[in-house]
């Protein structure tokens, strides 16, 4: 089983683009929340948005 497409790691299909200012905001958010980088912040924020 490919770990990228199993149930615990679903394949990501939506590309997102940010400018340098957005990336700085995301990186700061990630750092404050104890995340490793801005990609984790994007994941968390996307999940929060879709759970509403």
N, C-alpha and C positions, 0 to 999 in steps of 0.2 A: 504494500500500500504506500502510495506517495504521501509523505507527511504534509506537503503543501495543499493537497486537496482532500485530506481526511476530515472527519467531523470536527476535530479540535482546531484545525487550521484550514478554514474554507478559503478557496481561491478568491483573491480580490480582483474585481473586474471594473472598478470605476477609477480611472486616473484623475488625480487632482493636481492643480497647479497653483503655486503661490509665488508672490513676489518676495523680495528680500525682507521687506518690512513685516509681512505676514509670517514668514519663517522665524523671524526674531521673536515675535509675539508667541508663536507656538513653542519655540524652544524655551522661552522664559516660563510659560505655563507648565511645560513638561518638567522643567527643573524644580519648580515649586511643588509639584505633585510627586516628585521622586521617581520620575520616569527616565529611561535611558536616552530618549531623544524625541524630536518633534513627531516622528512617525507614530509613536505610541500615543501622543496627544491627539493626533488626527483620528486614530482608531477609537480612542475613548470618546471623543466628542461626536464622532459619527454614530457610535453605538448609543450614546445618550439621546441623540436626535431621533433615531429610529425607534427607540423604546417608548416614546411619548404616545 
